[in-house]
Amino acid sequence: MANVKGKRFIVNYGEPVGMIAAQSIGEPGTQMILRTFHYAGIEATIATSGLPRIVELVDARKKPATPITYIYLNSSTRNSFEKAEAVAKKINEVNMGAITRRSIENFSKGAIKFILDEQTLAANELTPQQVAQKLAKSMEVHTKVDKGGDIIVRLKTKKLSEIRAINVKIMKKTIQGVEGAGKAVIQRSKDGEFYIVAAGSNVEALIDIDGIDKTRLYTNDVFAMNRLFGIEAARNTLIRELKNTLDEQKIDVDERHIALVADAMTYSGDIKGVGRHGLSGQKNSVFAKAAYEETVKHLVNAAAFGEIDPMRGVTENILVGKQIPIGTGSVRLAIKKEDLKKAKPVK
């Protein structure tokens, strides 16, 4: 720590914070690989954790493998299970596949018969007529409910491939709830308030539902948080998710190292991964890009287009054997020794 004019700085000037952060996260990451395999089938069944989750976050994947949204309720709803359940029913996504036991394709007549599961229908308070109306409206097809309560969808085509494609599309169609929200489950916190956990990340649609506390809506999908709340919220989500993932594995990494990675990924206003398609590929230095991946490609392109390397970073100076611009190497002389000898002493 350095004390300058009574102010306490977090790091000294010239401190190689990037390398220290990389080492602080990367070295314990080797232990995480072992732990990830050790916990396979236990924690892994809940959500993506361990090294796969770290890679997912640092690579800035557009969609997480297991999106989860935490939906907190407002003051008029959070203390009542009945009210929380009513909100959960509005959110809980029920698609056609969940309420269908099986589908029968009739290629000669150009129709599909959906045999519905009566128990699942009753559990979601749905009737075959409601399902048929929803399909007719959203898919723009002709539907009919037969005497057995099954739905027959008549199509304008008799081609096998087209009927099969429509069948798959209908099975994925949301019949009730918020599309993309997934299954919604009510939980209770230590404080006694009820909240909802949903296996999806369509926060844009969730924010308009009555009874939800919009200020506390949270999802582990970094891009969804960016779309809804902005880049600062995305940065905070990155830090929180990385820290939580490391803590789950009992790996202690200072939050400042994680914050530095999150800052580097979001400072431009967009979320960028650290790979060759993100931060590493956008460096000004030819040698720095070549040292990471696709060495020959970067060097050939630089030679072909006459690129110049300013040699201001750490990687490129190590590559050519020059003094790196960190620590004592970051100091530059303000006056030459010869000029110092000529200087007259001040009385």
C-alpha positions in Angstrom: 0.0 0.0 0.0 1.2 3.5 -0.7 0.5 6.7 1.2 0.5 9.8 -0.9 -0.6 13.1 0.8 -2.6 11.1 3.3 -4.6 9.2 0.7 -4.6 5.4 0.8 -4.5 3.8 -2.7 -5.7 0.3 -3.4 -2.5 -0.7 -5.4 0.8 0.9 -6.1 1.6 2.6 -9.4 2.9 0.1 -11.9 1.3 -2.9 -10.2 0.6 -5.7 -12.7 -3.0 -6.0 -11.7 -4.1 -7.9 -14.8 -1.5 -10.7 -14.4 -2.2 -10.9 -10.6 -5.9 -11.2 -11.3 -5.3 -13.9 -14.0 -3.1 -15.8 -11.7 -5.4 -15.4 -8.7 -8.4 -16.8 -10.7 -6.5 -19.3 -12.9 -4.5 -21.1 -10.3 -7.4 -22.1 -8.1 -9.3 -22.9 -11.3 -7.1 -26.1 -11.6 -8.5 -27.2 -8.3 -12.1 -26.5 -9.5 -11.7 -29.1 -12.3 -11.2 -31.8 -9.7 -14.0 -30.5 -7.6 -16.4 -30.3 -10.6 -15.9 -34.0 -11.3 -16.2 -34.9 -7.7 -19.5 -33.1 -7.3 -21.0 -34.5 -10.6 -24.5 -35.6 -10.1 -25.1 -33.7 -6.9 -24.6 -30.0 -7.2 -24.4 -30.4 -11.0 -28.0 -31.4 -11.2 -29.2 -28.1 -9.7 -27.6 -25.7 -12.1 -24.4 -25.3 -14.1 -21.6 -24.9 -11.7 -17.8 -25.1 -11.4 -15.5 -24.7 -14.3 -18.3 -25.0 -17.0 -20.1 -22.0 -15.4 -16.8 -20.0 -15.2 -16.1 -20.7 -18.9 -19.7 -19.7 -19.8 -19.4 -16.4 -18.0 -15.9 -15.4 -19.2 -16.6 -16.4 -22.8 -19.7 -14.2 -22.7 -22.1 -16.9 -24.0 -25.4 -15.4 -25.2 -27.5 -18.0 -23.4 -26.6 -19.8 -20.1 -27.0 -23.6 -20.1 -29.3 -23.4 -17.1 -30.9 -19.9 -16.8 -32.5 -19.1 -13.4 -34.6 -16.0 -12.5 -35.3 -14.9 -8.9 -38.6 -13.1 -8.8 -39.2 -11.2 -5.6 -42.7 -9.9 -4.7 -43.9 -6.5 -3.6 -45.0 -5.7 0.0 -48.7 -6.5 -0.7 -47.8 -10.0 -2.0 -44.7 -11.3 -0.4 -46.2 -12.4 3.0 -49.1 -14.4 1.6 -48.7 -17.9 0.1 -52.0 -17.6 -1.8 -51.1 -14.4 -3.5 -47.6 -15.7 -4.3 -49.1 -18.8 -5.8 -51.4 -16.7 -8.0 -48.4 -14.8 -9.3 -46.5 -18.1 -9.8 -49.4 -19.5 -11.9 -49.3 -16.4 -14.2 -45.5 -17.0 -14.7 -45.3 -20.8 -14.8 -44.7 -21.7 -18.5 -46.8 -24.6 -19.7 -46.1 -25.7 -23.3 -48.1 -28.1 -25.5 -45.6 -30.9 -24.9 -46.1 -30.8 -21.2 -49.9 -31.4 -21.4 -49.8 -33.9 -24.3 -49.4 -37.7 -23.8 -48.7 -38.3 -27.5 -49.4 -37.0 -30.9 -50.6 -39.0 -34.0 -49.7 -37.6 -37.5 -52.1 -38.4 -40.3 -50.3 -37.7 -43.5 -53.1 -38.8 -45.8 -55.5 -36.3 -44.3 -53.0 -33.6 -43.4 -53.9 -33.6 -39.7 -52.3 -34.1 -36.3 -54.2 -35.5 -33.3 -53.0 -34.5 -29.8 -54.0 -36.9 -27.0 -54.0 -34.7 -23.9 -53.0 -35.7 -20.4 -56.1 -35.0 -18.2 -54.2 -34.9 -14.9 -51.7 -32.2 -16.2 -54.6 -30.2 -17.7 -56.5 -30.3 -14.4 -53.3 -29.3 -12.4 -52.9 -26.3 -14.6 -56.6 -25.5 -14.6 -56.9 -25.8 -18.4 -59.6 -27.4 -20.6 -59.1 -28.9 -24.1 -61.3 -26.0 -25.5 -58.9 -23.4 -24.1 -55.9 -25.2 -25.5 -57.5 -25.5 -28.9 -58.4 -21.8 -29.0 -54.8 -20.9 -28.0 -53.3 -23.0 -30.8 -55.8 -21.7 -33.4 -54.9 -18.1 -32.5 -51.2 -18.4 -32.1 -50.4 -20.9 -34.9 -53.2 -19.8 -37.3 -54.4 -23.4 -37.8 -57.9 -25.0 -37.8 -58.5 -26.9 -34.5 -61.3 -29.2 -33.3 -61.9 -30.9 -30.0 -63.4 -34.4 -30.4 -65.7 -36.3 -28.0 -62.7 -37.9 -26.2 -61.3 -34.4 -25.4 -58.4 -34.8 -27.9 -57.4 -31.9 -30.2 -57.3 -32.4 -34.0 -55.3 -29.8 -35.9 -56.0 -29.7 -39.7 -53.2 -28.4 -41.9 -53.1 -27.1 -45.4 -50.3 -29.5 -46.4 -49.9 -33.3 -46.7 -46.1 -33.3 -47.0 -44.4 -35.5 -44.4 -41.6 -33.1 -43.7 -43.9 -30.1 -43.3 -46.3 -31.9 -41.0 -43.5 -33.2 -38.9 -42.0 -29.6 -38.6 -45.4 -28.2 -37.6 -45.9 -30.9 -35.0 -42.5 -30.1 -33.4 -43.4 -26.4 -33.4 -46.8 -27.0 -31.8 -45.2 -29.1 -29.1 -43.0 -26.2 -28.1 -45.8 -23.6 -28.2 -46.6 -21.9 -24.8 -50.2 -22.5 -23.8 -50.1 -20.8 -20.4 -47.8 -18.5 -18.5 -44.8 -16.4 -19.7 -43.0 -17.7 -22.7 -39.3 -18.4 -21.8 -40.0 -18.2 -18.1 -39.9 -22.0 -17.5 -41.2 -23.7 -14.5 -41.9 -21.4 -11.6 -41.5 -22.6 -8.0 -42.4 -20.8 -4.8 -39.7 -20.5 -2.2 -39.5 -19.0 1.3 -36.6 -16.9 2.5 -35.1 -16.9 6.1 -37.0 -13.6 6.7 -40.3 -15.4 6.1 -41.2 -13.8 2.7 -42.2 -15.8 -0.3 -40.4 -15.4 -3.6 -40.5 -17.3 -6.9 -37.7 -19.1 -8.7 -38.2 -19.7 -12.5 -36.1 -21.9 -14.8 -35.9 -19.3 -17.5 -34.7 -15.7 -18.1 -37.4 -13.8 -20.0 -37.2 -10.9 -17.6 -38.6 -8.4 -20.1 -42.0 -10.2 -20.0 -41.9 -10.8 -16.3 -41.5 -7.1 -15.3 -45.0 -6.2 -16.4 -46.7 -8.8 -14.1 -48.6 -7.4 -11.1 -47.3 -8.3 -7.7 -43.6 -8.4 -8.7 -41.0 -6.1 -7.1 -39.3 -4.8 -10.3 -36.3 -3.4 -8.4 -35.2 -6.8 -7.1 -35.8 -8.9 -10.2 -32.6 -10.9 -10.8 -31.4 -13.5 -13.3 -28.1 -15.3 -13.8 -28.4 -14.5 -17.5 -25.9 -11.6 -17.9 -27.2 -10.5 -21.3 -30.8 -10.5 -20.1 -29.8 -8.2 -17.2 -28.0 -5.9 -19.7 -31.1 -5.7 -21.9 -33.3 -4.8 -19.0 -31.2 -2.8 -16.5 -28.1 -1.7 -18.5 -24.4 -2.4 -18.7 -23.7 -1.6 -15.0 -26.2 -4.2 -13.9 -24.6 -6.7 -16.3 -21.2 -5.9 -14.7 -22.5 -6.5 -11.2 -24.2 -9.7 -12.4 -20.9 -11.0 -13.8 -19.1 -10.2 -10.5 -21.8 -11.9 -8.4 -22.1 -15.0 -10.6 -18.3 -15.5 -10.8 -17.9 -15.0 -7.0 -20.8 -17.3 -6.2 -19.4 -20.0 -8.5 -16.0 -19.8 -6.8 -17.5 -19.7 -3.3 -19.6 -22.9 -4.1 -16.3 -24.7 -4.8 -14.8 -23.3 -1.5 -12.3 -21.3 -3.6 -11.3 -17.9 -2.0 -10.6 -15.3 -4.6 -10.5 -11.6 -3.8 -13.5 -9.8 -5.3 -11.3 -7.1 -6.7 -9.7 -9.5 -9.1 -13.1 -10.6 -10.3 -14.3 -7.0 -10.6 -11.2 -6.2 -12.8 -12.2 -9.0 -15.2 -15.8 -7.8 -15.2 -14.7 -4.2 -15.8 -12.6 -5.3 -18.8 -15.5 -7.2 -20.3 -18.0 -4.4 -20.0 -16.2 -1.0 -20.1 -17.0 -0.5 -23.8 -20.7 -0.6 -23.1 -21.1 -4.1 -24.5 -20.4 -7.5 -23.0 -17.3 -9.0 -24.5 -15.6 -12.4 -23.9 -11.9 -12.6 -23.2 -11.2 -14.9 -26.2 -10.1 -14.1 -29.7 -13.5 -12.9 -30.6 -13.5 -10.5 -27.7 -10.8 -8.7 -25.7 -7.8 -10.6 -26.9 -8.8 -10.3 -30.6 -9.3 -6.5 -30.2 -5.9 -5.6 -28.9 -3.8 -3.0 -30.8 -0.7 -5.1 -30.5 0.0 -7.6 -33.3 2.3 -9.7 -31.1 -0.2 -9.8 -28.2 -2.9 -11.2 -30.6 -0.4 -13.7 -32.1 0.7 -14.9 -28.7 -2.9 -15.9 -27.8 -4.4 -17.8 -30.7 -4.0 -18.1 -34.5 -0.3 -17.0 -34.5 0.4 -17.4 -38.2 -2.8 -15.7 -39.3 -2.1 -12.5 -37.3 1.6 -12.3 -38.3 0.8 -12.8 -42.0 -2.0 -10.2 -42.0 0.2 -7.7 -40.2 3.0 -8.2 -42.7 0.5 -8.0 -45.7 -1.1 -4.8 -44.5 2.0 -3.1 -42.9 0.6 -3.0 -39.4 2.7 -1.3 -36.7 3.0 -2.6 -33.1 3.4 0.2 -30.5 4.8 -2.3 -28.0 3.0 -0.8 -25.0 1.7 -4.0 -23.4 3.2 -6.8 -21.3 2.8 -9.7 -23.6 4.4 -8.2 -26.7 7.5 -7.0 -24.7 8.0 -10.4 -23.2 7.8 -11.9 -26.7 10.6 -9.8 -28.1 12.7 -9.7 -24.9 12.2 -6.1 -24.0 11.6 -4.7 -20.5 8.0 -4.9 -19.6 6.1 -1.6 -18.7 5.1 -2.6 -15.2 6.7 -2.3 -11.8 10.1 -0.7 -12.1 9.8 -1.0 -15.8 7.0 1.6 -15.8 9.4 4.3 -14.6 10.9 6.6 -17.2 13.8 9.1 -16.6 12.8 12.7 -16.4 16.4 14.0 -16.7 19.6 12.7 -18.1 22.7 12.2 -15.9 24.7 14.6 -18.0 22.1 17.3 -17.6 22.0 16.7 -13.9 25.7 17.4 -13.5 25.3 20.8 -15.3 22.5 21.8 -12.9 23.4 24.4 -10.3 22.5 23.8 -6.7 19.6 25.9 -5.3 20.5 28.1 -2.3 
